[in-house]
Amino acid sequence: MYKIAICGYHIRTGTKNGNIFRMNINSNSFTIQFQTKVWVYPGKGGWHFLTLPPNVSKKVKLLTDRSRGSWGMVPVLAQIGDTSWKTSIFPEKDSSKFVLPLKADVRKREKIRMDRKVRVSITIQF
């Protein structure tokens, strides 16, 4: 179930899962906040990732269907705690979800460990 509230130039949509969608009409950006668990890719390199929840991934796909880059990547500004960085999210190989790579520098600054749930904010510029 979705709840929609319009506040000034922002539209906020929340779900019972605690995901918050906010579209800033003035700057043509879309900000999504969600909570998810950190996981490590089992291959070489020990890359850490966050998987966007299905409803968040669906919203991203709808909004970026024609503007995605190579391999379906979507440039975003990500933020966890006080740390923000420019990166890209990209579609998982065998699902309809997007994943966000989590840099070692961000993990260290925010003291993030594997299997810990974190609150993430991503902003997509149009």
Summary of the structure (lengths in Angstrom):
residues: 126
radius of gyration: 14.4
end to end distance: 26.5
largest distance: 47.5
contacts: 344
relative contact order: 0.22
helix: 17%
strand: 50%
